[in-house]
Amino acid sequence: MGDNGFITYQAGTDAERAFTDAVEDARYEYGNRGYTGTIAEKDDYAVVTTTPMPLNEATEYAERLLDVDDSRVSDKRGPAGAVPVLTGERTVEVIITTADAPAGGFEGSYEDAARAVLAARGLLAEGEKVGYGVTGTYELHPITRRPYTGTMKVPLVNGPLEHTGWLFFGVASC
């Protein structure tokens, strides 16, 4: 059997939890039969730098280490490498009460409702915007059928860079 280099990003600031989630995701996607050439083959990880960096820089760094067969990540039976990643993206949970909603509910989309509540509460950072894909459970106003109350998970983009995940990489059996 051969080997394959892999690079995968996983959201989450706790390295152990992010690693476990990345392995589980890969096993779900590629199966757990072995020899997938992915992080699914790894049992452990090693943090190769504690300096967080933007995803594109972390990816370039990982590619360089793989290209030079860095001993920390080149053994297909050894640990995956791990680099903390900075992004300007985050997801927040917003609970909307009747005190937040205008009479008749929010006009526009769920994104508009989330934006209005976050802005009113001062929870948007400079330049930060509501991203696509607001999800949750909400009640519609009984007359207007507009968003009125509920819980939303709101993706935010273009915010300040924060440690939001981990880039895992290495060599695995395929």
C-alpha positions in Angstrom: 0.0 0.0 0.0 1.1 3.6 -0.6 0.7 6.8 1.2 -1.0 10.1 0.5 -0.5 13.7 1.9 -3.6 15.3 3.4 -4.5 18.7 4.7 -7.8 19.4 6.4 -9.3 22.3 8.4 -11.5 21.8 11.4 -13.4 24.5 13.3 -13.0 24.6 17.1 -10.4 26.2 19.4 -9.8 23.1 21.5 -7.2 21.1 19.5 -8.1 17.7 21.0 -11.8 18.2 20.2 -11.1 19.5 16.7 -8.8 16.6 16.0 -11.5 14.1 17.1 -14.1 15.9 15.0 -11.8 15.9 11.9 -11.1 12.2 12.2 -14.8 11.4 12.7 -15.8 13.5 9.7 -13.2 11.8 7.5 -14.3 8.4 8.7 -17.9 9.3 7.9 -17.0 10.6 4.4 -14.3 8.0 3.4 -15.3 5.0 5.6 -13.3 3.4 8.4 -12.0 0.5 6.5 -8.5 1.9 6.6 -6.2 3.0 3.8 -8.2 6.2 3.0 -5.2 8.5 2.6 -6.9 10.9 5.0 -6.8 12.1 8.6 -9.1 9.1 9.3 -5.9 7.0 9.5 -4.4 9.1 12.4 -4.6 8.3 16.1 -2.8 11.4 17.3 -1.6 14.9 16.4 1.4 17.1 17.3 1.2 20.9 17.3 4.0 22.0 15.1 3.7 25.7 15.9 1.7 27.5 18.6 1.6 30.7 16.5 -1.9 31.1 15.0 -2.0 32.1 11.3 -4.6 32.8 8.7 -5.8 29.7 6.9 -4.0 30.4 3.6 -0.7 30.9 5.5 -1.3 27.8 7.6 -2.0 25.8 4.4 1.2 27.1 2.7 3.2 26.2 5.9 1.7 22.7 5.9 2.5 22.2 2.2 6.1 23.2 2.8 6.5 20.8 5.7 5.0 18.0 3.6 7.2 18.9 0.6 10.4 18.6 2.6 9.3 15.4 4.4 9.5 17.1 7.8 10.0 14.2 10.2 7.2 15.5 12.5 4.5 14.8 9.9 6.0 12.5 7.2 5.5 9.2 9.0 2.2 7.6 7.8 2.1 5.8 11.2 3.0 8.9 13.2 0.9 11.9 14.3 -0.8 14.5 12.1 0.7 18.0 12.3 -1.5 20.7 13.7 -1.5 24.5 13.3 -3.9 27.0 15.0 -5.8 28.9 12.4 -7.1 32.5 12.5 -10.2 33.5 10.6 -12.6 36.5 10.6 -15.5 34.1 10.7 -17.5 32.9 13.6 -21.0 31.7 14.5 -23.0 33.1 17.3 -26.3 31.9 18.8 -28.9 34.7 19.1 -32.0 34.3 21.2 -34.7 36.7 20.0 -37.5 37.6 22.4 -40.6 39.6 22.0 -38.8 42.5 23.5 -36.3 42.4 20.6 -38.9 42.2 17.8 -40.8 45.2 16.4 -44.6 45.0 16.4 -45.6 42.7 13.6 -42.1 41.0 13.5 -39.0 41.7 11.5 -39.3 42.9 7.9 -37.1 41.1 5.4 -35.2 37.8 5.7 -33.9 35.9 8.7 -30.5 37.4 8.0 -32.1 40.9 8.3 -33.7 39.9 11.6 -30.4 38.5 12.9 -28.5 41.7 11.8 -31.0 44.0 13.5 -30.8 42.1 16.8 -27.0 41.8 16.8 -26.6 45.5 15.9 -29.1 46.6 18.6 -27.1 44.5 21.2 -23.7 45.8 20.0 -22.5 42.3 19.1 -21.1 43.0 15.6 -17.4 43.9 15.4 -16.2 46.6 13.1 -16.7 45.5 9.5 -18.4 42.3 10.5 -21.4 41.1 8.5 -24.1 38.4 8.8 -23.1 35.6 6.4 -25.3 33.3 4.4 -27.0 30.4 6.1 -28.8 31.6 9.3 -30.4 28.5 10.9 -32.5 27.9 13.9 -35.9 27.6 15.3 -38.1 30.7 15.1 -41.7 31.7 15.6 -43.4 33.7 13.0 -45.8 36.5 13.9 -49.3 35.1 13.9 -50.7 37.8 11.6 -47.8 39.1 9.4 -45.9 35.7 9.2 -42.6 37.6 9.7 -39.8 36.3 12.0 -40.7 37.3 15.6 -39.0 35.2 18.3 -36.7 32.2 18.5 -33.1 31.0 18.5 -30.8 31.6 15.5 -27.3 30.4 14.7 -25.8 33.2 12.8 -22.6 32.9 10.7 -20.6 36.2 10.8 -17.9 37.1 8.3 -15.3 39.8 7.8 -14.6 40.2 11.5 -11.3 40.6 13.3 -9.0 37.6 13.0 -9.4 35.2 15.9 -8.3 31.6 16.6 -11.2 29.7 15.3 -9.9 26.3 14.3 -7.0 24.0 13.4 -5.3 22.8 10.2 -4.3 19.2 10.4 -2.0 17.7 7.9 0.3 14.8 7.3 0.8 11.5 5.4 -1.6 8.6 5.6 -1.9 5.1 4.2 -3.9 4.7 1.0 
